[in-house]
Amino acid sequence: MNQEQFLQQLMRLEDGTIEPEDLAQLEAAMRQDPQWRALFTQTHLQTMALHEALRSESFVGTATPKVLSMPKRVLAWVRRPVAAMSMGLLLGLLGASWVWSAASPHGTSQRMASLINGGFEQSQPEAGFPGQSGLWSGDQAETDDRQAIEGRRSLRFVNTGADATDPTGRAISCDLFQIVDLRPLKDHLSEDSQALLELSASFLDARASGSHPSVTFTAQLFLFSGDPAQAKDRWPAMGRDALASGAAFFTSLGGANWKQATARCLLPPQADYAVIQIAARPDVRPTKLQHLHADDVRLTLKTQPALPLRVASR
């Protein structure tokens, strides 16, 4: 497999058109040859760093910036980046998860109480995209008292579903959402510091080790300005208009071990609310979802001195 063939396979994975035998070949290539893992990692790190730098450009300070330099080969490929599922594929193979992060020894953090029922101990999830903040809603899922990493219950993903605003679309994953109101935070943020939101979620693939197909677990957050009540009629198309976003993924073949995914993104001052999304997505479809769980979902606010970025090409 040459480099062009490798990237073509990744793009087919993004489009959802990859055949099962091609997916197996892609997984085998990255297991056997470190050059493909290195290329995949380098491309995604630089693509996501560029993505976050461009999103944060409107609210980053004017201090002397650090330069993020992008090789020509990677810049050419950024026009068609591999999507979340393929990133999760590599991270699952490596046994780790990578997310963009910014840290400071002088920063502070606090868990946000505005994310409701993060341990799924209370009410059952509702159907459809949420129409208000403070509740879990989405595709078919239910609480389960047989598996939990925190408290007595967890969420069990039951069935994939299509988006309500596009009922003819493909049902490729089981997605759960919660809207979080960010407006109460604005009085507590300083103009001299950057704020970072961190979303963490624990996932369990309770199938036997080595089960097929692989399943990609996802934790994502999207930040928007405006009225959160309008999100229900605009999702998922509104995702492209997010002020900022962050995502973390990993792929599992079973094994009954809880693993955590942590996503981070900068909090722009004009952000009014966040859409939190957790999901389980079988990497070969159609597939019945079995023994897939989520628990202990947390949203944390971290503040730190401003770290401005500027993008430069060469």
VENHU-V994937 format. One line per field, one symbol per residue. ss: DSSP state (2 for helix, 1 for strand, 0 for the rest). psi: psi as a letter, one per 40 degrees, with the letter a starting at -180 (. if undefined). Layout:
# VENHU-V994937
ss->???
psi->???
This chain:
# VENHU-V994937
ss->00222222222222200002222222222222022222222222222222222222222000000111110222222200000222222222220000000000000111100000000000000110000010001100111100000000011110000002220000000111111110222222000011111111111110000000001111111111000222222000222220011111111100000111111111000000111111111100000000011111111111111000111110
psi->hiddddddddddddeeehidddddddddddddhedddddddddddddddddddddedeeiieihiihhhhidddddeddgihaddddddddddefiihihihiheeiiiihheehifeefebiiiiiihieiieihibihiiiheehiehaeiihhhdiiiihdegeeihgeihhiihhhhededdeehieeiihhhhhiihihgeiiheiiiihhihhiihhiiahdeeddeehededeeidiiiiiiihifaefhhihhhiiiihidehdiihhhiihhhehiihhhhfhiiifhihhhhiiihgiiihii.
